[in-house]
Amino acid sequence: MLINYFKYVLLWSLLSIIACGIGYAAVYIFQSPEVAVQFVHSWLFKFNGLVVGGFSYGLLAFVVRHGNSVFSMFTNIVEISSDSRYNIGYVFKHISSLKTTAYRSIPLALIGALTLWGCGFPYDGLAHVYLAVCTMSIHFVGSAIFVNYILLSRMFLQLEQNIDYLSIKTDISPLHLDTFNTYFVISSIGGLLALYFSFRGTLTADFTFDSFLSREFLFYPLIVFLPLVFFYSFYPRYVLQKVRDKDISLKLESFKTKLQKAHDQNATDREVLENEKLYLELKEKLFADRTRFPVFGLKDAPSLLLSIVIVVQFLWNQDPVVKNFLDSVSKLFQ
């Protein structure tokens, strides 16, 4: 799955180069060679179009392609009682609909696009319009990913509310559980990478800032998206952990009831001791199996580290006190 993610990133990085080449040719023909060269320089080095396009569009392609398998991953781990009125199949079909995602992402995408437009794009004519449209499209991509993360998180919230009808299947393949965890780890880290490179690209971009919007408005995707990625990364595993804990409690309670019945039926002391030993062994095994549903694991370390980097960079740019402190610390290593 990780290899597929990087394949999408490389593919969309290549498509970003092709889009840059098309823009260069159009500006070269309809404007001037000098403006065309400046356009390419802005695309590659100011707006970081190669990296931003690759990680943003690549993540969206990964989520669209592999996100549909989340339902099968989940149903391979958790069994839903027929008594439940919650139709997870219908809900997930609604979530995975590209039409639904695109429709709900429009308001947030328009806010982001208007923010970038208000910052002012360089050049005139075709170079101005082409660079603006391609750059603002990143907000539509980011908003689609944002909506997808929200809808999936909402689905698990509804599953938690129907937890009495959920149970962990008895024979779970480690591959199913690992695939489920890996998808959320990769998509959350991918979201942080796309967020970081996009955020950094807006800081280095040669905006003109000739309108009422200031540089501070560029930080709003960071404030909105970062908390969601954390919630999205851990919450589905938290729900699984909660279902597992419920199953452990029910199994132990059931076994304890059997022990009490055996004791009431005048069982010998030896039989009572053997049953209590089996109870303790079962309890130890169930709690050992609990580690198969980690809420936080080693795979989450990259996302945590990257989040710290993003927050530090944000504070470095926004808070003069933090900036002075970090500058003083950096001088110690010079």
The 8 nearest C-alpha neighbors of each residue, nearest first, counted from 0:
[[1, 3, 2, 4, 182, 181, 178, 185],
 [2, 0, 4, 3, 5, 185, 181, 182],
 [1, 3, 5, 4, 0, 6, 7, 8],
 [2, 4, 6, 0, 1, 5, 7, 61],
 [5, 3, 1, 7, 2, 6, 61, 0],
 [6, 4, 8, 2, 7, 3, 9, 1],
 [5, 7, 3, 9, 4, 8, 10, 2],
 [6, 8, 57, 10, 4, 5, 9, 11],
 [7, 9, 57, 53, 5, 54, 11, 6],
 [10, 8, 12, 6, 7, 11, 5, 13],
 [11, 9, 7, 13, 12, 8, 6, 14],
 [10, 12, 53, 14, 13, 8, 9, 57],
 [13, 11, 53, 15, 9, 49, 14, 10],
 [12, 14, 16, 10, 11, 15, 9, 17],
 [13, 15, 11, 17, 16, 12, 18, 10],
 [16, 14, 12, 18, 13, 17, 49, 52],
 [17, 15, 19, 13, 14, 18, 20, 12],
 [16, 18, 14, 20, 19, 15, 21, 13],
 [19, 17, 15, 21, 20, 16, 14, 22],
 [20, 18, 16, 22, 17, 21, 23, 15],
 [19, 21, 17, 23, 18, 22, 16, 24],
 [22, 20, 18, 24, 23, 19, 25, 17],
 [21, 23, 19, 25, 20, 24, 26, 18],
 [24, 22, 20, 35, 26, 21, 25, 27],
 [25, 23, 27, 21, 22, 26, 28, 20],
 [26, 24, 22, 28, 27, 23, 29, 21],
 [25, 27, 30, 23, 29, 35, 28, 24],
 [28, 26, 32, 31, 24, 35, 25, 30],
 [29, 27, 25, 26, 30, 24, 31, 32],
 [28, 30, 26, 27, 25, 31, 125, 24],
 [31, 29, 26, 27, 28, 34, 32, 125],
 [30, 32, 27, 34, 33, 35, 26, 28],
 [31, 33, 27, 35, 34, 36, 30, 26],
 [34, 32, 36, 35, 31, 37, 27, 38],
 [33, 35, 37, 31, 36, 32, 38, 30],
 [36, 34, 32, 38, 27, 23, 26, 33],
 [35, 37, 39, 33, 38, 34, 32, 40],
 [36, 38, 40, 34, 35, 39, 41, 33],
 [37, 39, 35, 41, 36, 40, 34, 42],
 [40, 38, 42, 36, 41, 37, 43, 35],
 [41, 39, 37, 38, 43, 42, 44, 36],
 [42, 40, 45, 38, 39, 44, 43, 46],
 [41, 43, 39, 48, 46, 40, 44, 38],
 [42, 44, 47, 48, 40, 41, 49, 39],
 [43, 45, 47, 41, 40, 46, 42, 48],
 [46, 44, 204, 41, 203, 47, 42, 205],
 [45, 47, 204, 200, 42, 48, 41, 44],
 [48, 46, 43, 44, 200, 45, 49, 50],
 [47, 49, 51, 42, 43, 46, 52, 50],
 [48, 50, 12, 52, 47, 15, 51, 43],
 [51, 49, 53, 52, 48, 47, 54, 12],
 [52, 50, 48, 197, 54, 53, 196, 49],
 [53, 51, 55, 48, 49, 50, 56, 54],
 [52, 54, 12, 11, 8, 50, 57, 51],
 [53, 55, 57, 193, 8, 51, 52, 58],
 [56, 54, 193, 52, 58, 57, 53, 51],
 [55, 57, 59, 58, 52, 53, 54, 60],
 [56, 58, 8, 7, 54, 60, 53, 55],
 [59, 57, 61, 55, 60, 56, 54, 62],
 [58, 60, 56, 62, 61, 57, 63, 144],
 [61, 59, 57, 63, 58, 62, 64, 56],
 [60, 62, 58, 64, 59, 63, 65, 4],
 [63, 61, 66, 59, 65, 60, 64, 58],
 [64, 62, 60, 66, 61, 65, 59, 67],
 [63, 65, 61, 62, 66, 60, 67, 68],
 [64, 66, 67, 62, 68, 61, 63, 69],
 [67, 65, 62, 68, 63, 69, 64, 95],
 [66, 68, 65, 69, 95, 70, 64, 63],
 [67, 69, 71, 66, 70, 65, 72, 64],
 [70, 68, 72, 67, 66, 71, 73, 179],
 [69, 71, 73, 68, 72, 74, 67, 91],
 [70, 72, 74, 68, 73, 69, 75, 67],
 [73, 71, 69, 75, 70, 74, 179, 175],
 [72, 74, 70, 76, 75, 71, 77, 69],
 [73, 75, 71, 77, 76, 72, 70, 78],
 [76, 74, 72, 73, 77, 71, 175, 171],
 [77, 75, 73, 74, 168, 167, 171, 72],
 [78, 76, 167, 74, 168, 166, 73, 75],
 [77, 79, 166, 165, 168, 167, 74, 80],
 [80, 78, 165, 164, 81, 77, 166, 83],
 [79, 81, 164, 82, 83, 165, 78, 166],
 [80, 82, 83, 79, 84, 164, 85, 78],
 [83, 81, 80, 84, 164, 79, 85, 163],
 [82, 84, 85, 81, 80, 164, 79, 161],
 [85, 83, 86, 82, 81, 161, 80, 87],
 [84, 86, 83, 87, 161, 158, 157, 90],
 [87, 85, 88, 89, 84, 90, 83, 91],
 [86, 88, 90, 89, 85, 91, 154, 158],
 [89, 87, 91, 86, 90, 92, 70, 93],
 [88, 90, 92, 87, 91, 86, 93, 94],
 [91, 89, 87, 93, 92, 88, 94, 86],
 [90, 92, 94, 93, 88, 89, 87, 95],
 [93, 91, 89, 95, 90, 94, 88, 96],
 [92, 94, 90, 91, 96, 95, 89, 99],
 [95, 93, 91, 92, 96, 150, 90, 151],
 [96, 94, 92, 93, 91, 97, 67, 66],
 [95, 97, 99, 98, 93, 94, 92, 100],
 [98, 96, 100, 99, 101, 95, 63, 94],
 [97, 99, 101, 96, 100, 102, 103, 95],
 [100, 98, 102, 96, 97, 101, 103, 94],
 [101, 99, 97, 103, 98, 102, 143, 104],
 [100, 102, 98, 104, 99, 103, 97, 143],
 [103, 101, 99, 100, 104, 105, 98, 97],
 [102, 104, 100, 101, 105, 99, 146, 106],
 [103, 105, 142, 101, 143, 102, 107, 106],
 [104, 106, 108, 103, 107, 102, 109, 101],
 [107, 105, 109, 108, 104, 110, 103, 102],
 [108, 106, 110, 109, 105, 104, 142, 111],
 [107, 109, 139, 105, 138, 111, 110, 106],
 [108, 110, 112, 106, 111, 107, 113, 105],
 [111, 109, 107, 113, 108, 112, 114, 106],
 [110, 112, 114, 108, 109, 113, 138, 115],
 [111, 113, 135, 109, 115, 114, 110, 108],
 [114, 112, 116, 110, 115, 111, 109, 117],
 [113, 115, 111, 117, 112, 116, 110, 118],
 [116, 114, 118, 112, 117, 113, 111, 135],
 [117, 115, 113, 118, 114, 119, 112, 120],
 [116, 118, 114, 119, 115, 212, 210, 113],
 [119, 117, 208, 115, 116, 212, 206, 210],
 [120, 118, 207, 208, 206, 117, 116, 209],
 [119, 121, 206, 207, 127, 131, 118, 122],
 [120, 122, 127, 206, 207, 119, 205, 123],
 [123, 121, 127, 126, 120, 124, 34, 38],
 [124, 122, 127, 126, 125, 121, 128, 120],
 [123, 125, 127, 126, 128, 122, 30, 129],
 [124, 126, 128, 127, 129, 26, 123, 30],
 [127, 125, 129, 128, 124, 26, 130, 123],
 [126, 128, 123, 122, 125, 124, 130, 129],
 [129, 127, 131, 125, 130, 126, 132, 124],
 [128, 130, 126, 132, 131, 127, 125, 133],
 [131, 129, 133, 127, 128, 132, 126, 134],
 [130, 132, 128, 134, 129, 133, 135, 127],
 [133, 131, 135, 129, 134, 130, 128, 136],
 [134, 132, 136, 130, 131, 135, 129, 137],
 [135, 133, 131, 136, 132, 137, 130, 138],
 [134, 136, 112, 137, 132, 138, 133, 131],
 [135, 137, 139, 133, 138, 134, 132, 140],
 [138, 136, 140, 135, 139, 134, 141, 55],
 [139, 137, 141, 108, 136, 140, 135, 111],
 [138, 140, 108, 142, 136, 137, 141, 143],
 [139, 141, 137, 143, 138, 142, 144, 136],
 [142, 140, 138, 144, 143, 139, 145, 137],
 [141, 143, 145, 139, 104, 144, 140, 108],
 [144, 142, 140, 146, 104, 145, 141, 100],
 [143, 145, 147, 141, 142, 146, 59, 148],
 [146, 144, 142, 148, 143, 147, 141, 149],
 [147, 145, 149, 143, 148, 144, 104, 142],
 [146, 148, 144, 150, 145, 149, 151, 143],
 [149, 147, 145, 151, 146, 150, 152, 144],
 [148, 150, 146, 152, 147, 151, 153, 145],
 [151, 149, 153, 147, 152, 148, 94, 146],
 [150, 152, 154, 148, 153, 149, 147, 155],
 [153, 151, 149, 155, 154, 150, 231, 148],
 [152, 154, 156, 150, 151, 155, 149, 157],
 [153, 155, 151, 157, 156, 152, 150, 158],
 [156, 154, 158, 152, 157, 153, 235, 159],
 [155, 157, 153, 159, 154, 158, 152, 160],
 [156, 158, 160, 154, 155, 159, 153, 161],
 [159, 157, 155, 161, 160, 156, 162, 154],
 [158, 160, 162, 156, 161, 157, 238, 155],
 [159, 161, 157, 158, 162, 156, 163, 155],
 [162, 160, 158, 159, 163, 164, 157, 165],
 [161, 163, 159, 165, 164, 160, 158, 242],
 [164, 162, 161, 165, 166, 160, 245, 242],
 [163, 165, 80, 162, 79, 161, 83, 166],
 [166, 164, 79, 162, 163, 78, 80, 77],
 [167, 165, 78, 77, 242, 168, 246, 79],
 [166, 168, 77, 78, 76, 243, 169, 242],
 [169, 167, 77, 170, 76, 78, 171, 166],
 [168, 170, 171, 167, 76, 166, 77, 78],
 [171, 169, 168, 172, 76, 167, 173, 75],
 [172, 170, 76, 168, 169, 173, 175, 75],
 [171, 173, 174, 175, 170, 176, 76, 75],
 [174, 172, 176, 175, 177, 171, 291, 178],
 [173, 175, 177, 172, 176, 178, 171, 179],
 [176, 174, 178, 172, 173, 177, 72, 179],
 [175, 177, 179, 173, 178, 174, 180, 172],
 [176, 178, 174, 180, 179, 175, 181, 173],
 [179, 177, 181, 175, 176, 180, 174, 182],
 [178, 180, 176, 177, 182, 181, 72, 175],
 [181, 179, 177, 178, 183, 182, 184, 176],
 [182, 180, 178, 184, 183, 179, 177, 185],
 [183, 181, 185, 179, 184, 180, 186, 178],
 [182, 184, 186, 180, 181, 185, 232, 187],
 [183, 185, 181, 187, 182, 186, 188, 180],
 [186, 184, 188, 182, 187, 183, 189, 181],
 [185, 187, 189, 183, 188, 184, 190, 182],
 [188, 186, 190, 184, 189, 185, 232, 228],
 [189, 187, 191, 302, 185, 190, 186, 184],
 [190, 188, 186, 192, 187, 191, 185, 193],
 [189, 191, 187, 193, 188, 192, 186, 194],
 [190, 192, 194, 188, 189, 193, 195, 187],
 [193, 191, 189, 195, 194, 190, 196, 188],
 [192, 194, 55, 54, 190, 196, 191, 195],
 [195, 193, 191, 197, 192, 196, 198, 190],
 [194, 196, 192, 198, 197, 193, 191, 199],
 [197, 195, 199, 193, 198, 51, 194, 200],
 [198, 196, 200, 194, 199, 51, 195, 193],
 [197, 199, 195, 201, 200, 196, 194, 202],
 [198, 200, 196, 202, 197, 201, 195, 203],
 [199, 201, 46, 197, 203, 202, 198, 47],
 [200, 202, 204, 198, 199, 203, 197, 46],
 [201, 203, 199, 200, 204, 198, 217, 214],
 [204, 202, 200, 45, 201, 199, 205, 46],
 [205, 203, 45, 46, 201, 206, 202, 200],
 [206, 204, 45, 207, 203, 121, 41, 120],
 [207, 205, 120, 119, 208, 204, 118, 121],
 [206, 208, 119, 209, 120, 121, 205, 118],
 [209, 207, 118, 119, 206, 210, 213, 212],
 [208, 210, 207, 119, 118, 211, 117, 212],
 [211, 209, 212, 208, 117, 118, 119, 213],
 [210, 212, 213, 117, 209, 208, 118, 119],
 [213, 211, 210, 117, 118, 216, 214, 208],
 [212, 214, 215, 216, 208, 211, 118, 210],
 [213, 215, 216, 217, 212, 118, 208, 218],
 [214, 216, 217, 213, 218, 219, 212, 317],
 [217, 215, 218, 214, 219, 213, 114, 212],
 [216, 218, 215, 219, 214, 201, 114, 220],
 [219, 217, 216, 221, 220, 215, 222, 198],
 [218, 220, 222, 221, 217, 216, 223, 215],
 [221, 219, 223, 222, 224, 218, 217, 194],
 [222, 220, 219, 218, 224, 223, 225, 194],
 [221, 223, 219, 220, 224, 225, 218, 226],
 [224, 222, 220, 221, 225, 219, 226, 227],
 [223, 225, 227, 221, 220, 226, 222, 228],
 [224, 226, 228, 227, 221, 223, 222, 229],
 [227, 225, 229, 228, 224, 230, 223, 222],
 [226, 228, 230, 224, 229, 225, 231, 223],
 [229, 227, 231, 225, 230, 226, 187, 232],
 [230, 228, 232, 226, 227, 231, 233, 225],
 [229, 231, 227, 228, 232, 233, 234, 226],
 [232, 230, 228, 229, 234, 233, 152, 227],
 [231, 233, 229, 230, 183, 187, 228, 234],
 [234, 232, 236, 230, 231, 235, 294, 237],
 [233, 235, 237, 236, 230, 231, 232, 238],
 [236, 234, 238, 237, 233, 155, 239, 231],
 [237, 235, 239, 294, 238, 234, 233, 240],
 [236, 238, 234, 240, 235, 294, 239, 241],
 [239, 237, 241, 235, 236, 240, 159, 242],
 [240, 238, 236, 242, 241, 237, 243, 235],
 [239, 241, 237, 243, 238, 242, 292, 236],
 [240, 242, 238, 244, 243, 239, 237, 245],
 [243, 241, 239, 245, 244, 240, 166, 238],
 [242, 244, 240, 246, 241, 245, 239, 247],
 [245, 243, 247, 241, 246, 242, 240, 248],
 [246, 244, 242, 248, 243, 247, 249, 241],
 [245, 247, 243, 249, 244, 248, 250, 242],
 [248, 246, 244, 250, 245, 249, 251, 243],
 [247, 249, 245, 251, 246, 250, 252, 244],
 [250, 248, 252, 246, 251, 247, 253, 245],
 [251, 249, 253, 247, 252, 248, 246, 254],
 [250, 252, 254, 248, 253, 249, 255, 247],
 [251, 253, 255, 249, 250, 254, 248, 256],
 [254, 252, 250, 256, 255, 251, 249, 257],
 [255, 253, 257, 251, 256, 252, 250, 258],
 [254, 256, 252, 258, 257, 253, 251, 259],
 [257, 255, 259, 253, 254, 258, 252, 260],
 [258, 256, 260, 254, 259, 255, 261, 253],
 [259, 257, 255, 261, 256, 260, 262, 254],
 [258, 260, 262, 256, 257, 261, 263, 255],
 [261, 259, 263, 257, 262, 258, 264, 256],
 [262, 260, 258, 264, 259, 263, 266, 257],
 [261, 263, 259, 260, 264, 266, 265, 258],
 [264, 262, 260, 261, 265, 259, 266, 258],
 [263, 265, 261, 262, 266, 260, 259, 267],
 [266, 264, 263, 262, 267, 261, 268, 260],
 [265, 267, 262, 264, 261, 270, 271, 268],
 [268, 266, 270, 269, 271, 265, 262, 272],
 [269, 267, 271, 270, 272, 266, 273, 262],
 [268, 270, 272, 267, 271, 273, 266, 274],
 [271, 269, 273, 267, 272, 268, 274, 266],
 [270, 272, 268, 274, 269, 273, 275, 267],
 [273, 271, 275, 269, 270, 274, 276, 268],
 [274, 272, 276, 270, 275, 271, 269, 277],
 [275, 273, 277, 271, 276, 272, 270, 278],
 [274, 276, 278, 272, 277, 273, 271, 279],
 [275, 277, 273, 279, 274, 278, 272, 280],
 [278, 276, 274, 280, 275, 279, 281, 273],
 [277, 279, 275, 281, 276, 280, 282, 274],
 [278, 280, 282, 276, 281, 277, 283, 275],
 [281, 279, 277, 283, 282, 278, 284, 276],
 [282, 280, 284, 278, 279, 283, 277, 285],
 [281, 283, 279, 285, 280, 284, 278, 286],
 [284, 282, 280, 286, 281, 285, 287, 279],
 [285, 283, 287, 281, 286, 282, 280, 288],
 [286, 284, 288, 282, 287, 283, 281, 247],
 [285, 287, 289, 283, 288, 284, 282, 290],
 [286, 288, 284, 289, 285, 290, 283, 291],
 [289, 287, 285, 290, 286, 291, 284, 292],
 [288, 290, 286, 287, 291, 292, 285, 243],
 [291, 289, 292, 288, 293, 287, 286, 240],
 [290, 292, 289, 288, 293, 176, 287, 173],
 [291, 293, 290, 240, 289, 294, 239, 236],
 [294, 292, 295, 290, 291, 296, 236, 240],
 [295, 293, 236, 237, 233, 292, 296, 240],
 [294, 296, 293, 299, 233, 297, 298, 236],
 [297, 295, 298, 299, 293, 294, 300, 292],
 [296, 298, 299, 300, 295, 301, 293, 302],
 [299, 297, 296, 300, 184, 301, 295, 181],
 [298, 300, 297, 302, 296, 301, 303, 295],
 [299, 301, 303, 297, 302, 298, 304, 296],
 [302, 300, 304, 303, 299, 305, 298, 188],
 [301, 303, 305, 188, 299, 304, 300, 306],
 [304, 302, 300, 306, 301, 305, 307, 299],
 [305, 303, 301, 307, 306, 302, 300, 308],
 [304, 306, 308, 302, 307, 303, 301, 309],
 [307, 305, 309, 303, 308, 304, 302, 310],
 [306, 308, 304, 310, 305, 309, 311, 303],
 [307, 309, 305, 311, 306, 310, 312, 304],
 [310, 308, 306, 312, 307, 311, 313, 305],
 [309, 311, 313, 307, 312, 308, 314, 306],
 [312, 310, 314, 308, 313, 309, 315, 307],
 [313, 311, 315, 309, 310, 314, 308, 316],
 [312, 314, 310, 316, 311, 315, 309, 317],
 [315, 313, 317, 311, 318, 316, 312, 310],
 [314, 316, 322, 312, 313, 317, 311, 318],
 [315, 317, 314, 313, 318, 312, 322, 319],
 [316, 318, 314, 315, 313, 319, 322, 215],
 [317, 319, 314, 321, 320, 315, 322, 316],
 [320, 318, 322, 321, 323, 317, 315, 316],
 [321, 319, 323, 322, 318, 324, 315, 325],
 [322, 320, 324, 318, 319, 323, 315, 325],
 [321, 323, 315, 319, 325, 320, 324, 326],
 [322, 324, 326, 320, 321, 325, 319, 327],
 [325, 323, 321, 327, 322, 326, 328, 320],
 [326, 324, 328, 322, 327, 323, 329, 321],
 [327, 325, 323, 329, 328, 324, 322, 330],
 [326, 328, 324, 330, 325, 329, 323, 331],
 [329, 327, 325, 331, 330, 326, 324, 332],
 [328, 330, 326, 331, 327, 332, 325, 333],
 [329, 331, 333, 327, 332, 328, 326, 325],
 [332, 330, 329, 328, 333, 327, 326, 325],
 [333, 331, 330, 329, 328, 327, 326, 325],
 [332, 330, 331, 329, 328, 327, 326, 325]]
